[in-house]
Amino acid sequence: MNPATHARPTRRGWGWPVRGGGRAAHVEPGTAFAGTTSQLCGLFPFAVSSGSDVRGVPVGRHLHTAEPVGLDPAHWLRAGLVSNTGVWVQGQPGIGKSSITKRMVTGLVGFGMRAVIPGDVKGEYTSLIDGLGGTVWRIGRGMHTLNPLDAGPLHHVLKQAVGSERQRLTETIRARRLSLLEALISIVRGRDADPTERRLLGAALDLASGADEPVIPDVLTVLTAGSGPLQAIAACAGPAEYRRLTRELTNTLGLLCEGAIRGLFDRESTVTADINTPALSLDISALDADDDEVVAAAMLCSWAWSSGLIDATSADGQPRNVVQVQDELWRALRVAPGLVEKSDRITRLGRHRGVVSFQVTHSLDDLEALPTESDRAKARGMAARNGILLLGGMAEKELDGLARITSLTDGERSLITSWAAPPTWHTGRAHPGRGKYLIKSGQRMGLPVALTLTRTEAALYDTDQAFRRGAVS
């Protein structure tokens, strides 16, 4: 047999000389072009979005390019990438929303910011704040108390202020106190105070503010006494008619002192603040098992006190940026109509003060649970105003709600839903969405990142300790 007749065809520069081998009689030579990556990157058909600037808190590696991704809302604002420093964090339970939020808090404190956790419902930030060398105040029965009318650190700033600045701070403190009183009344009675009651509250608060730091019983005493200005506002003929017209308002304030939250917010604060502390948390986890009304009151009081701390931080002559986390936000706002607007008034005075805020939620359905369509619309607007979104795994129906806030491509939607649930029922498999997030801002392509925790972080950020403690082998 002649071996030459059975030799395998040799490869030529223009294909294989066999059927289907792609042989071509003539191949045009390629044309070489030179250009910068900025000019020619769009000609490459397999281009993917680039990662963000590495500068910032390292939040993981890009899932497609493996390059490190950094996130610093303050830097992004200075660079013109975002218009505000609000961060919306959303995803189903267990995918690591708290982990990436705590990574950001840790990193931003390392960059020189101060961390403030106003109303930690589950106490899950306590270990982190302790680890950062900060201060944790535990609020509850038999623990620390928080006076809703306490100006906090602003009180000391007010003493040193003069002229127009003193007047501005005085009005700021009064506005926050009055808004908080109105919010607490809405929580207790389930509806807003009417205009006459609001004027009565304001006048009673002004009269009670003769004290250095008034408490709610002081306001109640003034309101019950019914001095001339109060009777004029009530437009009543005499003391008996005044008591009848103000009976519901005085009884509502009385419930704040004698009802389910007695002993928590009706006396002087035992909470104090060192504005030089690197981190501070108001831990209200002792109240987590109470009715929503109690938790909502605790959260609103904590937010107001923390806003005073933030204002004092910016007014002490040595301003320091703040990173603030609001978790379980909607648990407070769904208790009574109008609380969305009132909470906004309580905290809005701390805006434009160098605050990076994180708002964490499981689902946009939380917005739909608010009492009125007006509240729901305002809450959607509050969510949409955040400059950055951190999205974890979630179901397809959740993405339909997110479409009101940001646009998602089909690829981004598929990626997020693929992180939503484990592919099998077998144990020992890591949840596919654990530690994976899509960073969105405006109409830009999202940055899909995978976060890997260090051993120290895994211990500090663990939110499943209760189940591990109760595990049996």
C-alpha positions as CSV (number, residue, x, y, z in Angstrom):
1,M,0.0,0.0,0.0
2,N,1.4,3.4,-0.9
3,P,1.4,5.5,2.2
4,A,1.3,8.6,0.2
5,T,-2.2,7.9,-1.0
6,H,-3.5,7.8,2.5
7,A,-1.7,10.8,3.9
8,R,-3.8,13.2,5.9
9,P,-4.3,16.5,4.0
10,T,-1.9,19.2,5.1
11,R,-3.2,22.5,6.3
12,R,-2.8,25.5,4.0
13,G,-3.0,29.2,4.9
14,W,-6.4,29.3,3.2
15,G,-8.1,26.2,4.7
16,W,-8.1,22.4,4.5
17,P,-8.3,20.8,1.1
18,V,-11.2,18.5,2.1
19,R,-15.0,18.9,2.0
20,G,-16.1,21.4,4.6
21,G,-12.5,22.3,5.3
22,G,-13.0,26.0,4.5
23,R,-10.5,26.1,1.7
24,A,-10.4,29.4,-0.2
25,A,-8.7,30.0,-3.6
26,H,-7.7,33.5,-2.5
27,V,-7.7,35.4,0.8
28,E,-7.4,39.2,0.9
29,P,-4.7,40.4,3.3
30,G,-6.0,42.1,6.4
31,T,-5.8,45.8,6.9
32,A,-4.2,47.1,10.0
33,F,-5.6,50.1,11.8
34,A,-4.2,51.9,14.8
35,G,-6.1,54.0,17.4
36,T,-6.8,54.6,21.1
37,T,-9.0,52.4,23.1
38,S,-11.4,55.3,23.5
39,Q,-11.8,55.6,19.7
40,L,-11.9,52.0,18.6
41,C,-13.4,50.1,21.6
42,G,-16.8,50.2,19.9
43,L,-15.6,48.3,16.9
44,F,-14.8,45.2,19.0
45,P,-18.0,43.1,18.8
46,F,-17.5,41.5,22.2
47,A,-17.1,44.6,24.3
48,V,-18.5,44.5,27.9
49,S,-19.0,47.4,30.3
50,S,-16.0,48.4,32.2
51,G,-15.8,48.4,36.0
52,S,-15.9,51.5,38.1
53,D,-13.0,53.6,39.3
54,V,-11.0,51.4,41.7
55,R,-11.0,54.3,44.1
56,G,-13.4,53.8,46.9
57,V,-14.4,51.0,49.3
58,P,-13.6,47.6,47.5
59,V,-16.9,45.9,47.1
60,G,-15.7,42.9,45.1
61,R,-14.6,41.9,41.6
62,H,-16.5,42.5,38.4
63,L,-18.3,39.2,37.5
64,H,-17.3,39.5,33.8
65,T,-13.9,41.1,33.8
66,A,-12.6,40.1,37.3
67,E,-11.3,43.7,37.8
68,P,-11.7,45.2,41.3
69,V,-14.6,47.5,41.8
70,G,-14.6,50.4,44.3
71,L,-17.6,52.4,45.5
72,D,-17.5,55.7,47.3
73,P,-20.7,57.8,46.9
74,A,-18.9,60.9,48.1
75,H,-16.2,60.6,45.5
76,W,-18.8,59.7,42.8
77,L,-20.6,62.9,43.7
78,R,-17.4,65.0,43.5
79,A,-16.6,63.4,40.2
80,G,-20.1,64.2,38.8
81,L,-21.1,60.5,38.4
82,V,-24.1,61.0,40.7
83,S,-26.3,63.9,41.8
84,N,-26.7,62.7,45.4
85,T,-25.1,60.3,47.9
86,G,-28.2,58.2,48.7
87,V,-27.8,54.4,48.3
88,W,-30.8,52.2,48.0
89,V,-30.1,48.5,48.9
90,Q,-32.7,45.9,47.9
91,G,-32.7,42.1,47.7
92,Q,-34.4,39.0,49.1
93,P,-33.4,38.0,52.7
94,G,-30.2,36.1,53.1
95,I,-28.3,37.3,50.0
96,G,-26.0,39.6,51.9
97,K,-27.6,43.1,51.9
98,S,-26.3,43.7,55.4
99,S,-22.8,42.4,54.5
100,I,-22.2,44.8,51.7
101,T,-23.7,47.7,53.7
102,K,-21.4,46.9,56.6
103,R,-18.5,46.6,54.2
104,M,-19.3,50.1,53.0
105,V,-19.7,51.4,56.6
106,T,-16.3,49.9,57.6
107,G,-14.6,51.3,54.5
108,L,-16.1,54.8,54.8
109,V,-15.2,55.0,58.5
110,G,-11.6,54.0,57.4
111,F,-11.7,57.0,55.0
112,G,-12.5,59.3,57.9
113,M,-16.3,59.4,58.0
114,R,-18.4,58.9,61.1
115,A,-20.9,56.0,61.1
116,V,-24.4,56.7,62.6
117,I,-26.9,53.8,62.9
118,P,-30.2,55.6,64.0
119,G,-32.5,52.9,65.4
120,D,-30.9,49.4,64.9
121,V,-34.1,47.3,65.2
122,K,-32.4,43.9,65.2
123,G,-29.1,44.9,66.9
124,E,-27.2,43.6,64.0
125,Y,-24.8,46.5,63.8
126,T,-23.8,46.4,67.4
127,S,-20.8,44.1,66.9
128,L,-19.5,46.2,64.0
129,I,-19.8,49.5,65.9
130,D,-18.0,48.0,68.9
131,G,-15.3,46.7,66.5
132,L,-14.9,50.2,65.0
133,G,-14.3,51.6,68.5
134,G,-17.6,53.4,68.5
135,T,-20.4,53.7,71.1
136,V,-23.6,51.7,71.3
137,W,-26.6,52.9,73.3
138,R,-29.2,50.2,74.1
139,I,-32.7,51.7,74.4
140,G,-35.4,49.8,76.2
141,R,-37.2,49.3,79.5
142,G,-34.7,49.2,82.2
143,M,-32.0,50.4,79.8
144,H,-31.3,53.8,78.4
145,T,-34.0,56.4,77.7
146,L,-34.2,58.9,74.9
147,N,-36.1,62.2,75.3
148,P,-37.8,63.0,71.9
149,L,-37.5,66.7,72.7
150,D,-33.8,66.4,73.5
151,A,-31.8,68.7,71.1
152,G,-28.8,66.4,71.7
153,P,-25.4,67.7,70.6
154,L,-27.2,70.7,69.0
155,H,-27.9,72.0,72.5
156,H,-24.2,72.6,73.1
157,V,-23.7,74.1,69.7
158,L,-26.7,76.5,70.3
159,K,-25.1,77.8,73.5
160,Q,-22.0,78.9,71.6
161,A,-23.9,80.4,68.6
162,V,-24.6,84.0,68.3
163,G,-26.7,86.3,66.0
164,S,-28.5,84.8,63.0
165,E,-26.8,81.4,63.5
166,R,-28.3,81.1,66.9
167,Q,-31.7,82.0,65.6
168,R,-31.4,79.5,62.8
169,L,-30.4,76.7,65.2
170,T,-33.3,77.7,67.6
171,E,-35.8,77.4,64.8
172,T,-34.2,74.1,63.6
173,I,-34.6,72.5,67.0
174,R,-38.2,73.8,67.4
175,A,-39.2,72.5,63.9
176,R,-37.8,69.1,64.6
177,R,-39.4,68.8,68.1
178,L,-42.8,69.9,66.8
179,S,-42.6,67.4,63.8
180,L,-41.7,64.6,66.1
181,L,-44.5,65.4,68.6
182,E,-47.0,65.4,65.7
183,A,-45.6,62.1,64.4
184,L,-45.9,60.5,67.9
185,I,-49.5,61.6,68.1
186,S,-50.2,60.1,64.7
187,I,-48.8,56.8,65.9
188,V,-50.8,56.7,69.1
189,R,-54.2,57.7,67.6
190,G,-53.7,56.4,64.1
191,R,-54.4,59.7,62.4
192,D,-53.0,63.2,62.1
193,A,-53.6,66.1,64.5
194,D,-56.0,68.7,63.2
195,P,-54.8,72.3,62.5
196,T,-56.0,73.6,65.9
197,E,-54.3,70.8,67.7
198,R,-51.1,71.5,65.8
199,R,-51.1,75.2,66.8
200,L,-51.9,74.2,70.4
201,L,-48.9,71.8,70.4
202,G,-46.6,74.5,69.0
203,A,-47.7,77.0,71.6
204,A,-47.4,74.5,74.5
205,L,-44.0,73.5,73.2
206,D,-42.8,77.1,73.2
207,L,-44.0,77.6,76.7
208,A,-42.4,74.4,78.0
209,S,-39.1,75.2,76.2
210,G,-38.3,77.6,79.0
211,A,-36.8,74.5,80.6
212,D,-33.3,73.7,79.4
213,E,-34.4,70.4,77.9
214,P,-38.2,69.9,78.0
215,V,-39.8,66.5,78.2
216,I,-43.2,65.4,77.0
217,P,-44.8,65.7,80.5
218,D,-43.7,69.3,80.6
219,V,-45.7,69.9,77.4
220,L,-48.7,68.0,78.8
221,T,-48.6,70.1,82.0
222,V,-48.6,73.4,80.0
223,L,-51.4,72.1,77.7
224,T,-53.6,71.0,80.6
225,A,-53.1,74.3,82.4
226,G,-54.5,76.2,79.4
227,S,-52.9,79.6,79.8
228,G,-54.3,82.6,77.9
229,P,-52.5,82.0,74.6
230,L,-53.7,78.4,74.5
231,Q,-57.3,79.4,75.2
232,A,-57.1,82.0,72.5
233,I,-56.0,79.4,69.9
234,A,-58.8,77.1,71.0
235,A,-61.3,80.0,70.8
236,C,-63.2,78.8,73.8
237,A,-65.3,80.7,76.3
238,G,-63.8,79.4,79.5
239,P,-61.7,76.7,81.2
240,A,-64.4,74.1,81.1
241,E,-64.9,74.5,77.3
242,Y,-61.1,74.5,76.9
243,R,-60.7,71.2,78.7
244,R,-63.5,69.7,76.6
245,L,-62.0,70.8,73.3
246,T,-58.4,69.7,74.2
247,R,-59.5,66.4,75.9
248,E,-58.4,64.2,73.0
249,L,-55.1,65.9,72.6
250,T,-54.2,65.8,76.3
251,N,-55.2,62.2,76.5
252,T,-53.0,61.3,73.5
253,L,-50.0,63.0,75.1
254,G,-50.9,61.2,78.3
255,L,-50.7,57.9,76.5
256,L,-47.1,58.8,75.5
257,C,-46.3,59.0,79.2
258,E,-48.5,56.2,80.6
259,G,-49.2,53.8,77.7
260,A,-47.1,51.1,76.1
261,I,-44.0,53.3,75.7
262,R,-44.1,54.6,79.3
263,G,-40.6,55.0,80.6
264,L,-38.9,55.1,77.2
265,F,-39.5,58.6,75.8
266,D,-41.2,60.5,78.6
267,R,-38.1,61.5,80.7
268,E,-34.7,63.0,80.3
269,S,-32.3,61.3,78.0
270,T,-29.6,59.0,79.5
271,V,-28.1,58.9,75.9
272,T,-25.3,61.3,75.3
273,A,-23.1,61.8,72.2
274,D,-19.4,62.4,71.7
275,I,-19.2,64.1,68.3
276,N,-15.6,62.8,68.0
277,T,-16.6,59.1,68.2
278,P,-15.9,57.2,65.0
279,A,-19.2,55.4,65.1
280,L,-22.5,55.5,67.1
281,S,-25.5,53.2,67.2
282,L,-28.9,53.5,68.9
283,D,-29.8,49.8,69.4
284,I,-33.5,49.4,69.9
285,S,-33.5,45.6,69.5
286,A,-34.9,45.2,73.0
287,L,-38.2,46.5,71.6
288,D,-38.3,44.3,68.5
289,A,-41.0,42.0,69.9
290,D,-43.3,45.0,70.8
291,D,-46.2,46.2,68.7
292,D,-45.3,48.1,65.6
293,E,-46.5,51.3,67.3
294,V,-43.8,51.1,69.9
295,V,-41.1,50.2,67.4
296,A,-42.2,53.1,65.1
297,A,-42.0,55.6,68.0
298,A,-38.5,54.3,68.9
299,M,-37.3,54.6,65.3
300,L,-38.7,58.1,64.8
301,C,-37.2,59.3,68.1
302,S,-33.9,57.8,67.2
303,W,-33.9,59.3,63.7
304,A,-34.6,62.8,65.1
305,W,-31.8,62.5,67.7
306,S,-29.4,61.3,65.1
307,S,-30.3,64.1,62.8
308,G,-29.4,66.5,65.6
309,L,-26.0,64.7,66.0
310,I,-25.4,65.1,62.2
311,D,-26.2,68.8,62.3
312,A,-24.0,69.3,65.3
313,T,-21.2,67.5,63.5
314,S,-21.3,70.0,60.6
315,A,-21.7,73.0,62.9
316,D,-18.8,72.4,65.3
317,G,-16.2,74.1,63.1
318,Q,-14.6,70.8,62.2
319,P,-17.1,69.2,59.8
320,R,-16.8,65.5,59.3
321,N,-18.8,63.5,56.7
322,V,-21.3,60.9,58.0
323,V,-22.4,57.5,56.8
324,Q,-25.9,56.7,58.0
325,V,-27.9,53.4,57.7
326,Q,-31.7,53.1,57.9
327,D,-32.8,49.5,58.0
328,E,-36.4,48.2,58.4
329,L,-37.4,51.7,57.3
330,W,-40.9,50.9,56.3
331,R,-41.7,49.3,59.7
332,A,-42.0,52.8,61.1
333,L,-43.7,54.5,58.2
334,R,-46.6,52.0,57.7
335,V,-48.1,52.5,61.2
336,A,-50.1,55.6,60.5
337,P,-51.0,57.9,57.6
338,G,-48.6,60.9,57.0
339,L,-45.6,59.4,58.7
340,V,-43.6,59.5,55.4
341,E,-43.8,63.3,55.2
342,K,-43.2,63.7,59.0
343,S,-40.2,61.5,59.0
344,D,-38.9,63.5,56.0
345,R,-39.3,66.7,57.9
346,I,-37.6,65.3,61.0
347,T,-34.5,64.2,59.0
348,R,-34.4,66.6,56.0
349,L,-32.6,69.3,58.0
350,G,-29.5,67.0,58.0
351,R,-29.4,66.9,54.2
352,H,-26.6,68.6,52.3
353,R,-24.4,68.1,55.4
354,G,-22.0,65.6,53.9
355,V,-24.2,62.5,54.6
356,V,-23.9,59.2,52.7
357,S,-27.2,57.4,53.5
358,F,-28.1,53.8,53.0
359,Q,-31.7,52.7,53.0
360,V,-32.2,48.9,53.1
361,T,-35.3,46.9,52.3
362,H,-36.3,43.5,51.1
363,S,-39.0,44.5,48.7
364,L,-40.7,47.5,47.1
365,D,-43.9,45.8,48.3
366,D,-43.0,47.5,51.6
367,L,-44.0,50.7,49.9
368,E,-47.3,49.4,48.9
369,A,-48.1,48.5,52.5
370,L,-48.1,52.2,53.5
371,P,-51.6,53.5,54.6
372,T,-52.5,55.9,51.8
373,E,-51.7,56.4,48.1
374,S,-50.2,59.8,49.0
375,D,-47.7,58.0,51.4
376,R,-47.0,55.4,48.7
377,A,-46.2,58.1,46.1
378,K,-44.0,60.0,48.5
379,A,-42.1,56.8,49.4
380,R,-41.6,55.9,45.8
381,G,-40.2,59.4,45.3
382,M,-37.9,58.9,48.3
383,A,-36.6,55.7,46.9
384,A,-36.1,57.1,43.4
385,R,-34.1,60.1,44.7
386,N,-31.2,57.8,45.7
387,G,-28.3,58.2,43.4
388,I,-27.0,54.6,43.6
389,L,-28.8,51.3,43.8
390,L,-27.3,48.1,45.1
391,L,-29.5,45.2,43.9
392,G,-29.2,41.6,45.1
393,G,-31.1,38.6,43.9
394,M,-34.9,39.0,43.7
395,A,-37.9,37.6,41.9
396,E,-39.1,38.8,38.5
397,K,-42.1,40.6,40.0
398,E,-39.8,42.8,42.1
399,L,-38.0,44.0,39.0
400,D,-41.3,45.3,37.6
401,G,-41.6,47.6,40.6
402,L,-37.9,48.7,40.2
403,A,-38.7,49.8,36.7
404,R,-40.3,52.9,38.3
405,I,-36.9,53.8,39.8
406,T,-34.3,52.6,37.2
407,S,-34.1,51.0,33.8
408,L,-32.8,47.4,33.6
409,T,-31.7,45.6,30.4
410,D,-32.9,42.1,29.7
411,G,-29.4,40.8,30.6
412,E,-29.4,42.6,33.9
413,R,-32.9,41.3,34.8
414,S,-31.8,37.8,33.9
415,L,-28.7,38.1,36.1
416,I,-30.6,39.4,39.1
417,T,-33.3,36.7,38.9
418,S,-30.6,34.0,38.5
419,W,-29.3,35.0,41.9
420,A,-32.8,34.6,43.5
421,A,-32.9,30.9,44.5
422,P,-30.7,27.9,44.7
423,P,-30.8,25.6,41.6
424,T,-31.4,22.4,43.6
425,W,-32.8,21.1,46.9
426,H,-29.4,19.5,47.9
427,T,-27.8,20.9,51.0
428,G,-24.2,22.1,51.0
429,R,-24.6,24.2,47.9
430,A,-23.9,27.9,48.3
431,H,-26.8,30.2,47.5
432,P,-26.2,31.5,43.9
433,G,-26.9,35.1,45.0
434,R,-24.9,35.2,48.1
435,G,-22.5,38.1,47.9
436,K,-23.5,39.1,44.4
437,Y,-24.9,42.6,43.6
438,L,-25.6,44.8,40.7
439,I,-24.5,48.4,41.2
440,K,-26.8,50.8,39.2
441,S,-26.7,54.5,38.8
442,G,-28.8,56.5,36.3
443,Q,-29.0,55.0,32.8
444,R,-25.5,53.5,32.9
445,M,-24.9,49.7,32.4
446,G,-24.8,48.1,35.8
447,L,-21.7,46.8,37.5
448,P,-22.2,43.1,38.6
449,V,-19.8,42.4,41.5
450,A,-19.1,39.5,43.8
451,L,-18.1,40.3,47.3
452,T,-15.8,38.0,49.3
453,L,-15.7,38.7,53.1
454,T,-12.5,38.4,55.1
455,R,-12.5,36.1,58.1
456,T,-12.9,39.1,60.5
457,E,-15.8,40.5,58.5
458,A,-17.5,37.1,58.4
459,A,-17.6,37.1,62.2
460,L,-18.6,40.7,62.6
461,Y,-21.3,40.7,59.9
462,D,-22.9,37.4,60.7
463,T,-26.7,37.8,60.9
464,D,-27.5,34.1,61.4
465,Q,-25.9,33.7,64.9
466,A,-29.3,33.0,66.5
467,F,-29.8,29.9,64.3
468,R,-26.2,28.7,64.8
469,R,-26.6,29.0,68.6
470,G,-29.7,27.0,68.5
471,A,-28.4,24.3,66.1
472,V,-28.3,20.7,67.3
473,S,-26.1,18.0,65.8
